[in-house]
């Protein structure tokens, strides 16, 4: 008979991702059911070089620039010309640098360029997910290539959203996307997170994390929210469909798209 060919989908998600980063689309494809289409547009990011190489610490200037016109706006408009239902902004650190109000303004601006399609952002999605889970106190673990300053900005972002951040630090693993291993991430996070954290937020869409979510939750007995996991949940929610058919990627997904 006929083989699946990717055409029969219930929803299609457009993903805006740094030009040399394969992390977001790799993790999103791993989690998404076969009837969720994923379509990626690449946006120039000044902190990445060919092959995905980065400096050990990413500077703040290109992080801020990634969320500014014209490149991401042009990418959103072109991607929205395809038959997609929602756009997902697969980038964490720009919201840390600019704050939640500027993040919301950026998402609204991109939606305008995307002909009115909903656009979801990673950090705003995390706050929605934390509220849906009834969490008040979090531990924030960022990638090893996030500086202490950038991590402090992440702490400030979630504190301004009303959450108590009982711990925040970059993860002490080797600084390089292809150097991260799920088992090592699990062990580091389990050792770092204090007992009074009700949930763990693992920042960074380029940080290899979703494969370790279930094991971290099992070990620590609390929710773990990773950037691309939450972004997928929020995109399905914005598209008005259920986060069904996703197993093994954390306590978040059994919550319906209606929250």
N, C-alpha and C positions, 0 to 999 in steps of 0.2 A: 504493500500500500504506500501511502505517502508519508514522508518524514516531516517532523516539525521544522518550520522554516522561519520562525520568529515573527510572522505576520499577525498571528492571532493573539492579541493582547487585550487586557481589560484596562490598562493604563500605560501611558508612556511618559517617562520622566526625562527631562532635559537637564544635564549636569554641567555646571560651569566650574572648570578646574584649572589649576596652574598648568602651563604649557608642557612642562617636563615632568609632571607628577602622574604616575600611574596608580597611586594609592586609592583615591576615591572610587574610581570606576572598578578597580579590582575588588574592593570590599563590597561595594554596592551590588556588583554582579554575583558575588558569592552568596549574599543574603537574599537577593530578590528571587521570588518564584519565576517560573518560566513565562508566566503570562504578564509580567511587568517588563516593559521595554525600557532600556536605558540608552540614552543618546547624548554624547559628550561634545562640548565645545571647549577648545583650549584657549586660555587667556594668558598673555605674556605676564610672567612674574620675574622681576629683576633679580631675585635672590637665587634663582636656579639656573644652572648651566646645562649644556647638552649631556644627555645620559642621566639626568636627574641629580647631578652633583650640586651640593650646597656647601657653604662654609659651616664650620662647627656651630656657630651661633648666627641665626639670621638677623640682619639689621632691621630696624623699625621702618625706615623710609620706604623700601619696596613693599613691605607689608601694607602700609597705608595706601600706597599708590595702586595696589592691586584692586582695591574697591572703588577707585576713582575713574571718571571718564578719561579717555574714550573707549579703551579696549574692552572692558567687561560689558559696557553698554552695547557696543557693536556686536559682541558675541551673543548677548541675550537676544537682540533683535533678530539676528540670523537664525539662531537655534529655534526661536519661537515661530519662524516661518514653516518649520516642520510640524507635522501633526502630533505635537506633544501636549500634555495636559497640565504640566506644572514644571517650573524650573527650580533647581536646587543649587544653591551657592555653596560649593564644597570648599570652604576656606574658613578657618577658625580665627586666626590671629588679627585680622583687620578689625573685627568687632572688639577685641581686647583694646586695640590702640585707639579706636574712635569712640567707643562707648555705645550703649544700647540705642540711644536716640538717633545717632548718626547711622547705625546699622539699619534701623527701621526706615529711615529716610532713603538709604541706598536701595533697600528691597522694594520700596514703593517706586523709586526712580526706574529700577530695572523692570518692574512690572509694566510701567508705562511704555518702555521701549519694547516690551514683549507683547504688545497689543492687548494688555489687560490680563495676561495669564498670572496666576498666583506664583510668587517667588518666595521660597523658604530659605532661611539662613541657618547656619549650624548653631550659633550660640543662642539665638532666640528660640530655636527648636529645643535646645537643652533646657532652657527655663520652662517651656511648655511641658516637657516631659517630666521634669522634677515636680511640677505642680500636679500633674496628672497622677504621679506616684505618691503624692502627699509628703514629699521630702522637704525638710527645713535646713538640715545641716549636711554639708558636703565636704569631701576631700577632692582637691583638684590636682590631677597629675598631668603635666604637659610633656611634650616630646623633649628629648635631650638637646635638641637644637633651638629650643626656646630659652632665651636668656632669663636671668632672675628678674630683670626689669619687665620683660614681657609677661612672665608668669604672675608678677605682682599686678599688672594691668588686668590679667584674667581674674585674679582674686577680686579686684575692685569691681569688675563687671558683674560678677555674681552677687557680691555684697550689695551693690546698688539695686539689684533685682529683688533683694529682700532675703537672701539666703545667708546663713551663717557658714563661713568657710573656715573649718576647723584645722585644715591643713592644705597647703599649696606649695608645690615645688616641681621643677622639671624632673623627669625620671632619670636616675643615674645609670643610664645604659649608653652604649657607644653612639656617638652622634653621626648617624647616617641611616637613611631610610632602609637600605637593603641589609643593614646590620641587625635589625630588630628581629627577635624571635619570640613567638607567643609564650613559650615556657619561661623564658627569662623575664618577660614583661609581667607575667603572672607572679613570679616569685618576688620581684621588686615591689610591685604594688601591694601585695599582701603584707610585706614587711613594713611598708611606709604608712599605710592607712591606719589612723587611730581608731579606737573602738567607738568613740562618740560620733563618728561620721555615719549618717544614715544612708548615704549613697556615695558612690565614687564617680567622678566625671573625668574621663580620659580625653584631653583636648588634642586637637590637631588632626585634620583630615588626611594628612600624609603619614600619620603615625600608625603603623601596623598594629591593630588592637582588636578588631571584632572577633577574630578567631579565639581569643582568650577570654571573652566576656563571660561565657557560660561557666568556665572553670573558676574564674575569679568570683563570680556570684556564689558558686557552690562553696568555695573555701571560706569566704567572708560572710556569707548569709546576708547579703544586702544587694540592692540594685547597683549595676555598673552601667554607665552610659558612655559609649564611645562615639566619636564625632560622626562617622558615616552611618552607624547604626541609628542614631537619633535623626540624622538628616533623612534617611529613608523613611522612617516612621512619620516624620513631619510632612514629607512630600506626599505620601499616600493619604495622610489626613487632609492635606490641602486639596488633593484631587478628589476627595469625597469617596474614597474607596477604603476597604478594610485592610488592615495589616494582617491578613490571613495567609496561611501557607508558609510562614516563616518560623522555623523551629531551630532551637539550639543557639540563638543569638540574644538571649537575655529575657528578663522579666517584662521589658517594655512592650514587646510585640503582641502579647495577648490582649493588651489594651486596644480597643477598637479605634478606628479612624475618628469616631465621634468623641473619643477621649473619655 
